[in-house]
Amino acid sequence: QPGPEVAEQLTVYQQNLKKKTAQMKAMASELNMYQAQVNEYKYEQERLARELTEMKRKYYVQKRKDKMVEDMEYEGGGVVSM
């Protein structure tokens, strides 16, 4: 049969273990929240990258159109009506 000191120490260890378990559960929950947030940011970054690519494509298409109009005006010696 363990003495009273051992029993008291065991009680302290059990209390500490309960506290640490609660802390660990809270930290695991917080980690899940941050992982979800990171996934949202990754999705948003990918969406913005696609949007930027599309804007660049539209910009260069318009630039080519403008250049063609400019070339036609130069070759024709006048203004091209649209």
Backbone as CSV, one residue per row, in Angstrom:
resi,resn,N_x,N_y,N_z,CA_x,CA_y,CA_z,C_x,C_y,C_z
1,GLN,0.862,-1.185,0.000,0.000,0.000,0.000,0.901,1.238,0.000
2,PRO,0.738,2.162,-1.020,1.588,3.360,-1.043,1.245,4.297,0.109
3,GLY,2.245,5.057,0.487,2.063,6.004,1.584,1.276,7.226,1.137
4,PRO,0.915,8.119,2.078,0.122,9.304,1.758,0.848,10.282,0.834
5,GLU,2.166,10.317,0.923,2.923,11.216,0.050,2.813,10.768,-1.408
6,VAL,2.893,9.477,-1.619,2.801,8.940,-2.974,1.406,9.185,-3.539
7,ALA,0.398,8.968,-2.712,-0.980,9.183,-3.152,-1.199,10.654,-3.491
8,GLU,-0.652,11.531,-2.669,-0.784,12.977,-2.937,-0.074,13.359,-4.236
9,GLN,1.111,12.805,-4.422,1.874,13.080,-5.644,1.119,12.557,-6.871
10,LEU,0.512,11.388,-6.737,-0.265,10.813,-7.827,-1.454,11.715,-8.179
11,THR,-2.100,12.269,-7.182,-3.224,13.182,-7.402,-2.750,14.428,-8.151
12,VAL,-1.598,14.947,-7.761,-1.035,16.123,-8.436,-0.729,15.790,-9.898
13,TYR,-0.147,14.620,-10.139,0.160,14.204,-11.511,-1.119,14.080,-12.342
14,GLN,-2.163,13.524,-11.757,-3.428,13.356,-12.468,-4.040,14.714,-12.810
15,GLN,-3.986,15.646,-11.876,-4.506,16.990,-12.131,-3.716,17.682,-13.246
16,ASN,-2.392,17.554,-13.176,-1.546,18.143,-14.225,-1.837,17.514,-15.585
17,LEU,-2.046,16.196,-15.579,-2.343,15.505,-16.829,-3.665,16.003,-17.409
18,LYS,-4.672,16.198,-16.583,-5.962,16.712,-17.050,-5.795,18.112,-17.642
19,LYS,-5.018,18.958,-16.967,-4.777,20.313,-17.477,-4.068,20.268,-18.828
20,LYS,-3.013,19.448,-18.893,-2.239,19.358,-20.139,-3.094,18.773,-21.272
21,THR,-3.951,17.813,-20.958,-4.830,17.235,-21.967,-5.791,18.293,-22.493
22,ALA,-6.360,19.090,-21.597,-7.269,20.164,-22.010,-6.527,21.185,-22.871
23,GLN,-5.292,21.531,-22.467,-4.486,22.473,-23.262,-4.211,21.905,-24.652
24,MET,-3.876,20.616,-24.697,-3.556,19.986,-25.970,-4.784,19.965,-26.876
25,LYS,-5.958,19.679,-26.327,-7.183,19.679,-27.129,-7.470,21.075,-27.671
26,ALA,-7.271,22.082,-26.829,-7.495,23.464,-27.270,-6.511,23.839,-28.376
27,MET,-5.258,23.430,-28.224,-4.249,23.737,-29.243,-4.540,22.990,-30.542
28,ALA,-5.028,21.762,-30.447,-5.364,20.995,-31.644,-6.527,21.671,-32.379
29,SER,-7.485,22.154,-31.620,-8.615,22.862,-32.216,-8.145,24.141,-32.906
30,GLU,-7.256,24.859,-32.245,-6.702,26.095,-32.816,-5.911,25.785,-34.089
31,LEU,-5.156,24.705,-34.062,-4.379,24.302,-35.240,-5.307,24.005,-36.413
32,ASN,-6.401,23.297,-36.151,-7.367,23.004,-37.218,-7.937,24.297,-37.808
33,MET,-8.220,25.248,-36.931,-8.757,26.528,-37.394,-7.740,27.234,-38.306
34,TYR,-6.478,27.241,-37.886,-5.443,27.900,-38.694,-5.217,27.166,-40.009
35,GLN,-5.297,25.830,-39.980,-5.129,25.076,-41.227,-6.256,25.397,-42.205
36,ALA,-7.474,25.529,-41.687,-8.604,25.892,-42.545,-8.394,27.287,-43.126
37,GLN,-7.883,28.196,-42.313,-7.629,29.564,-42.771,-6.546,29.569,-43.859
38,VAL,-5.516,28.770,-43.671,-4.445,28.673,-44.671,-5.016,28.145,-45.987
39,ASN,-5.883,27.153,-45.903,-6.493,26.618,-47.126,-7.336,27.675,-47.825
40,GLU,-8.050,28.480,-47.062,-8.833,29.568,-47.654,-7.916,30.570,-48.350
41,TYR,-6.808,30.915,-47.693,-5.865,31.863,-48.300,-5.247,31.283,-49.564
42,LYS,-4.940,29.988,-49.571,-4.376,29.353,-50.772,-5.382,29.416,-51.916
43,TYR,-6.627,29.105,-51.622,-7.671,29.148,-52.647,-7.808,30.563,-53.199
44,GLU,-7.818,31.539,-52.300,-7.948,32.941,-52.722,-6.755,33.364,-53.581
45,GLN,-5.556,32.937,-53.185,-4.352,33.274,-53.953,-4.420,32.657,-55.345
46,GLU,-4.883,31.410,-55.429,-5.008,30.758,-56.735,-6.042,31.476,-57.601
47,ARG,-7.157,31.879,-56.989,-8.198,32.597,-57.725,-7.658,33.921,-58.266
48,LEU,-6.911,34.642,-57.424,-6.354,35.919,-57.856,-5.308,35.730,-58.954
49,ALA,-4.537,34.654,-58.867,-3.548,34.375,-59.914,-4.247,34.103,-61.245
50,ARG,-5.353,33.338,-61.204,-6.114,33.080,-62.435,-6.700,34.377,-62.983
51,GLU,-7.214,35.207,-62.080,-7.796,36.483,-62.493,-6.730,37.374,-63.140
52,LEU,-5.552,37.407,-62.554,-4.459,38.199,-63.114,-4.071,37.694,-64.498
53,THR,-3.981,36.387,-64.642,-3.639,35.804,-65.939,-4.668,36.198,-66.991
54,GLU,-5.944,36.147,-66.618,-7.002,36.516,-67.566,-6.926,38.000,-67.912
55,MET,-6.646,38.843,-66.930,-6.509,40.282,-67.197,-5.346,40.552,-68.142
56,LYS,-4.237,39.864,-67.916,-3.080,40.039,-68.802,-3.441,39.622,-70.222
57,ARG,-4.137,38.488,-70.344,-4.528,38.008,-71.665,-5.397,39.050,-72.368
58,LYS,-6.386,39.579,-71.660,-7.273,40.589,-72.249,-6.496,41.849,-72.628
59,TYR,-5.551,42.230,-71.773,-4.736,43.419,-72.035,-3.960,43.250,-73.344
60,TYR,-3.307,42.092,-73.499,-2.493,41.898,-74.695,-3.347,41.728,-75.947
61,VAL,-4.539,41.142,-75.807,-5.454,41.068,-76.952,-5.824,42.481,-77.385
62,GLN,-6.159,43.328,-76.427,-6.532,44.712,-76.753,-5.355,45.464,-77.358
63,LYS,-4.169,45.208,-76.823,-2.974,45.869,-77.346,-2.747,45.492,-78.809
64,ARG,-2.946,44.204,-79.113,-2.788,43.756,-80.508,-3.830,44.425,-81.408
65,LYS,-5.063,44.522,-80.914,-6.113,45.173,-81.708,-5.749,46.635,-81.962
66,ASP,-5.308,47.308,-80.916,-4.920,48.710,-81.063,-3.776,48.859,-82.059
67,LYS,-2.825,47.942,-81.999,-1.685,47.994,-82.923,-2.150,47.766,-84.350
68,MET,-3.076,46.840,-84.549,-3.594,46.584,-85.893,-4.299,47.819,-86.436
69,VAL,-5.100,48.470,-85.606,-5.802,49.683,-86.031,-4.788,50.767,-86.374
70,GLU,-3.793,50.904,-85.533,-2.748,51.916,-85.769,-2.026,51.642,-87.086
71,ASP,-1.699,50.363,-87.333,-1.019,49.993,-88.573,-1.910,50.264,-89.786
72,MET,-3.189,49.967,-89.648,-4.113,50.204,-90.765,-4.238,51.697,-91.045
73,GLU,-4.267,52.486,-89.995,-4.352,53.940,-90.180,-3.100,54.459,-90.871
74,TYR,-1.965,53.930,-90.474,-0.696,54.377,-91.049,-0.627,53.983,-92.536
75,GLU,-1.001,52.733,-92.817,-0.946,52.252,-94.199,-1.971,52.957,-95.080
76,GLY,-3.125,53.221,-94.502,-4.195,53.844,-95.282,-4.050,55.341,-95.391
77,GLY,-3.224,55.895,-94.569,-3.019,57.341,-94.610,-4.162,58.128,-94.020
78,GLY,-5.030,57.487,-93.307,-6.149,58.197,-92.729,-6.709,57.473,-91.532
79,VAL,-7.829,57.981,-91.054,-8.467,57.415,-89.885,-9.424,56.309,-90.331
80,VAL,-9.403,55.215,-89.628,-10.300,54.102,-89.917,-11.518,54.257,-89.030
81,SER,-12.704,54.236,-89.633,-13.915,54.351,-88.811,-14.292,52.981,-88.293
82,MET,-14.823,52.981,-87.069,-15.225,51.697,-86.468,-16.689,51.676,-86.229
